[in-house]
Amino acid sequence: MDRYGREIAFRSLALVLFFLLFSILALEAEQAPVSTSFKSNLSEARKLALDGRLLESQDKYKKLLSSVSNQKSKSEIQKELEALNVKILFSKTVTPDSLLYEVKSGDTLSQIAKDHHTTIDLIVKSNGLKSLTIYPAMKLKVIKTDFSILVSRSQNKLFLREGNDLIKTYSVATGANASTPLGNFTIENKLTNPTWYRAGAIVPPDSPDNILGTRWLGFSIPGYGIHGTTQPESIGTNASRGCIRMLNEDVEEIYTIVPVKTTVTIVD
C-alpha cells in the first residue's frame, strides 16, 4: 500500500472511531441514571401544578429540563411542560407575555383581539367567558406577544412558539413526494368546518369525502394551509397533497391560539 492509500485508510479508521465514540456517548446519555433529587424535583413540579401554582411549576420544569441528561427523562419533562404551557395559556394566570386589560365603554371582543393581535377564541377561553358579552371595568387577560409556527417537513412536526418560547410540539402529516412548499408564509384566513375545493368538485363539510377535518388555516401561498383530518392514522407520515395535516383536536387548539397574519416557516 502506497502512502496515499495508507492516508485514506487512516482517515477512514479515524472516521469510524469518531462515530463509534459518538454512539457510545449518546447511548450513555440515554441510559444515564435518574437521581433521587431529580425524582423529588419532578414530583414537586407536578404538585405545584396540581395546587394551581402554575408559573412556579413551569419554572421548576424548565430548570429540570436544562439539568437532566437522560433522554427518556428529558422527553417526559418536555411533554409535561408543553401540556402545562397550554394550560397556562388557556387559564386566567397573567404571565410576562400577557396583560390584564380593563374593558372600556364601547369595547368589543373583536376590537380588543384586533388591537392586541390575538383571537377572540383565546380571550374567551383564557378568561372562562360564557358568552361574548363584556362590560366596562371588566378585567380580561390578553396575550401581548406574537405566536409563530415552525414546521419540519422531514420530522413531520409542528412547533408552536410564543415569542422565543416553545409552547408545544405537534405531530403532523406533510406532503407526499416533498410536495409541502418550503419557505416563510403567513396565515391569511381561518375557517371552521371548511368546504374542500378540489379539482373538479366542491366537497361540503358534512361529506365523508371531505378530508380537511374541522378547521382550516390558509397560507399566503394559494391552495396550501394547515387543516384537520378524517385520516388520523396518516399523522406522522408524508401523506398529504402538500398541506399540513393535524389531528382535529390539535388543529382546533392551534386555531384558538393563532390569529390571522401569524408567521409560518416550513423547513426540510
TAWO-V752245 format. One record per residue. N is the residue number from 1. SS is DSSP state (H for helix, E for strand, L for the rest). PSI is psi in whole degrees, 0 to 359 (999 if undefined). NEAR is the number of other C-alpha atoms within 12 Angstrom. Layout:
n->N ss->SS psi->PSI near->NEAR
n->N ss->SS psi->PSI near->NEAR
This chain:
n->1 ss->L psi->129 near->9
n->2 ss->L psi->177 near->8
n->3 ss->H psi->319 near->9
n->4 ss->H psi->318 near->10
n->5 ss->H psi->320 near->11
n->6 ss->H psi->323 near->12
n->7 ss->H psi->318 near->13
n->8 ss->H psi->317 near->14
n->9 ss->H psi->320 near->15
n->10 ss->H psi->317 near->15
n->11 ss->H psi->321 near->14
n->12 ss->H psi->318 near->14
n->13 ss->H psi->318 near->14
n->14 ss->H psi->321 near->14
n->15 ss->H psi->318 near->14
n->16 ss->H psi->316 near->14
n->17 ss->H psi->322 near->14
n->18 ss->H psi->311 near->14
n->19 ss->H psi->327 near->14
n->20 ss->H psi->315 near->14
n->21 ss->H psi->319 near->14
n->22 ss->H psi->318 near->14
n->23 ss->H psi->321 near->14
n->24 ss->H psi->316 near->15
n->25 ss->H psi->321 near->17
n->26 ss->H psi->320 near->16
n->27 ss->H psi->320 near->17
n->28 ss->H psi->320 near->16
n->29 ss->H psi->321 near->19
n->30 ss->H psi->325 near->19
n->31 ss->L psi->8 near->17
n->32 ss->L psi->136 near->18
n->33 ss->L psi->148 near->18
n->34 ss->L psi->122 near->22
n->35 ss->L psi->162 near->16
n->36 ss->H psi->322 near->10
n->37 ss->H psi->324 near->14
n->38 ss->H psi->312 near->25
n->39 ss->H psi->321 near->19
n->40 ss->H psi->316 near->16
n->41 ss->H psi->323 near->25
n->42 ss->H psi->318 near->33
n->43 ss->H psi->321 near->20
n->44 ss->H psi->318 near->23
n->45 ss->H psi->318 near->31
n->46 ss->H psi->319 near->28
n->47 ss->H psi->320 near->19
n->48 ss->H psi->319 near->21
n->49 ss->H psi->317 near->26
n->50 ss->H psi->329 near->17
n->51 ss->L psi->359 near->13
n->52 ss->L psi->7 near->19
n->53 ss->L psi->69 near->22
n->54 ss->H psi->317 near->31
n->55 ss->H psi->324 near->29
n->56 ss->H psi->319 near->25
n->57 ss->H psi->317 near->32
n->58 ss->H psi->316 near->35
n->59 ss->H psi->319 near->24
n->60 ss->H psi->317 near->30
n->61 ss->H psi->318 near->39
n->62 ss->H psi->320 near->28
n->63 ss->H psi->321 near->20
n->64 ss->H psi->317 near->33
n->65 ss->H psi->323 near->28
n->66 ss->H psi->347 near->18
n->67 ss->H psi->342 near->20
n->68 ss->L psi->145 near->29
n->69 ss->L psi->341 near->24
n->70 ss->L psi->120 near->25
n->71 ss->H psi->323 near->23
n->72 ss->H psi->318 near->20
n->73 ss->H psi->321 near->27
n->74 ss->H psi->315 near->27
n->75 ss->H psi->320 near->20
n->76 ss->H psi->314 near->19
n->77 ss->H psi->315 near->33
n->78 ss->H psi->317 near->28
n->79 ss->H psi->316 near->22
n->80 ss->H psi->323 near->29
n->81 ss->H psi->318 near->35
n->82 ss->H psi->321 near->28
n->83 ss->H psi->321 near->26
n->84 ss->H psi->321 near->34
n->85 ss->H psi->315 near->32
n->86 ss->H psi->321 near->32
n->87 ss->H psi->317 near->26
n->88 ss->H psi->316 near->32
n->89 ss->H psi->320 near->42
n->90 ss->L psi->9 near->31
n->91 ss->L psi->175 near->28
n->92 ss->L psi->0 near->29
n->93 ss->L psi->121 near->29
n->94 ss->L psi->128 near->24
n->95 ss->L psi->173 near->25
n->96 ss->L psi->341 near->18
n->97 ss->L psi->10 near->22
n->98 ss->E psi->174 near->28
n->99 ss->E psi->164 near->20
n->100 ss->E psi->108 near->24
n->101 ss->E psi->131 near->26
n->102 ss->E psi->120 near->19
n->103 ss->L psi->135 near->21
n->104 ss->L psi->162 near->17
n->105 ss->L psi->131 near->12
n->106 ss->L psi->351 near->14
n->107 ss->L psi->148 near->22
n->108 ss->L psi->157 near->23
n->109 ss->H psi->324 near->34
n->110 ss->H psi->315 near->22
n->111 ss->H psi->320 near->18
n->112 ss->H psi->315 near->31
n->113 ss->H psi->317 near->27
n->114 ss->H psi->316 near->21
n->115 ss->H psi->329 near->19
n->116 ss->L psi->12 near->27
n->117 ss->L psi->54 near->26
n->118 ss->L psi->192 near->34
n->119 ss->L psi->151 near->33
n->120 ss->H psi->318 near->33
n->121 ss->H psi->319 near->31
n->122 ss->H psi->320 near->38
n->123 ss->H psi->315 near->42
n->124 ss->H psi->313 near->31
n->125 ss->H psi->316 near->28
n->126 ss->H psi->343 near->32
n->127 ss->L psi->2 near->29
n->128 ss->L psi->34 near->19
n->129 ss->L psi->141 near->22
n->130 ss->L psi->347 near->12
n->131 ss->L psi->178 near->14
n->132 ss->L psi->5 near->19
n->133 ss->L psi->127 near->16
n->134 ss->L psi->163 near->26
n->135 ss->L psi->157 near->17
n->136 ss->L psi->144 near->15
n->137 ss->L psi->355 near->14
n->138 ss->L psi->140 near->19
n->139 ss->E psi->130 near->22
n->140 ss->E psi->135 near->34
n->141 ss->E psi->128 near->36
n->142 ss->E psi->130 near->40
n->143 ss->E psi->135 near->42
n->144 ss->L psi->356 near->27
n->145 ss->L psi->161 near->25
n->146 ss->L psi->144 near->27
n->147 ss->E psi->157 near->37
n->148 ss->E psi->160 near->33
n->149 ss->E psi->133 near->41
n->150 ss->E psi->130 near->35
n->151 ss->E psi->128 near->38
n->152 ss->E psi->114 near->32
n->153 ss->L psi->321 near->35
n->154 ss->L psi->329 near->24
n->155 ss->L psi->346 near->23
n->156 ss->L psi->51 near->33
n->157 ss->E psi->146 near->29
n->158 ss->E psi->128 near->37
n->159 ss->E psi->119 near->31
n->160 ss->E psi->126 near->35
n->161 ss->E psi->146 near->31
n->162 ss->E psi->109 near->29
n->163 ss->L psi->236 near->19
n->164 ss->L psi->0 near->15
n->165 ss->E psi->136 near->21
n->166 ss->E psi->123 near->25
n->167 ss->E psi->309 near->34
n->168 ss->E psi->150 near->31
n->169 ss->E psi->131 near->31
n->170 ss->E psi->142 near->33
n->171 ss->E psi->138 near->32
n->172 ss->L psi->171 near->40
n->173 ss->E psi->137 near->38
n->174 ss->E psi->183 near->39
n->175 ss->E psi->140 near->33
n->176 ss->H psi->147 near->22
n->177 ss->H psi->38 near->15
n->178 ss->H psi->38 near->24
n->179 ss->L psi->352 near->22
n->180 ss->L psi->123 near->34
n->181 ss->L psi->144 near->31
n->182 ss->L psi->150 near->24
n->183 ss->E psi->191 near->20
n->184 ss->E psi->130 near->20
n->185 ss->E psi->175 near->28
n->186 ss->E psi->154 near->29
n->187 ss->E psi->123 near->32
n->188 ss->E psi->339 near->24
n->189 ss->E psi->153 near->26
n->190 ss->E psi->133 near->31
n->191 ss->E psi->142 near->27
n->192 ss->E psi->135 near->23
n->193 ss->L psi->66 near->27
n->194 ss->L psi->149 near->28
n->195 ss->L psi->140 near->25
n->196 ss->E psi->115 near->30
n->197 ss->E psi->94 near->18
n->198 ss->E psi->170 near->16
n->199 ss->L psi->118 near->8
n->200 ss->L psi->5 near->7
n->201 ss->E psi->152 near->11
n->202 ss->E psi->117 near->15
n->203 ss->E psi->115 near->20
n->204 ss->L psi->162 near->19
n->205 ss->L psi->325 near->24
n->206 ss->L psi->5 near->18
n->207 ss->L psi->138 near->17
n->208 ss->L psi->346 near->15
n->209 ss->L psi->353 near->19
n->210 ss->L psi->111 near->25
n->211 ss->L psi->8 near->34
n->212 ss->L psi->351 near->41
n->213 ss->L psi->210 near->36
n->214 ss->L psi->347 near->34
n->215 ss->E psi->154 near->36
n->216 ss->E psi->131 near->40
n->217 ss->E psi->102 near->45
n->218 ss->E psi->141 near->31
n->219 ss->E psi->169 near->32
n->220 ss->L psi->351 near->24
n->221 ss->L psi->116 near->22
n->222 ss->L psi->139 near->17
n->223 ss->L psi->354 near->25
n->224 ss->L psi->152 near->34
n->225 ss->E psi->189 near->39
n->226 ss->E psi->133 near->50
n->227 ss->E psi->172 near->48
n->228 ss->L psi->201 near->40
n->229 ss->L psi->154 near->36
n->230 ss->L psi->8 near->26
n->231 ss->L psi->69 near->24
n->232 ss->H psi->336 near->24
n->233 ss->H psi->346 near->17
n->234 ss->H psi->348 near->24
n->235 ss->L psi->135 near->29
n->236 ss->L psi->1 near->27
n->237 ss->L psi->174 near->27
n->238 ss->E psi->90 near->28
n->239 ss->E psi->347 near->28
n->240 ss->E psi->180 near->36
n->241 ss->L psi->10 near->25
n->242 ss->L psi->341 near->28
n->243 ss->L psi->171 near->37
n->244 ss->E psi->116 near->52
n->245 ss->E psi->132 near->48
n->246 ss->L psi->161 near->44
n->247 ss->L psi->147 near->32
n->248 ss->H psi->317 near->29
n->249 ss->H psi->330 near->21
n->250 ss->H psi->317 near->32
n->251 ss->H psi->330 near->34
n->252 ss->H psi->324 near->28
n->253 ss->H psi->312 near->32
n->254 ss->H psi->317 near->41
n->255 ss->H psi->320 near->37
n->256 ss->H psi->323 near->30
n->257 ss->H psi->313 near->39
n->258 ss->L psi->135 near->39
n->259 ss->L psi->170 near->36
n->260 ss->L psi->145 near->31
n->261 ss->L psi->5 near->25
n->262 ss->L psi->138 near->34
n->263 ss->E psi->134 near->29
n->264 ss->E psi->122 near->37
n->265 ss->E psi->127 near->30
n->266 ss->E psi->123 near->35
n->267 ss->E psi->166 near->23
n->268 ss->L psi->999 near->20
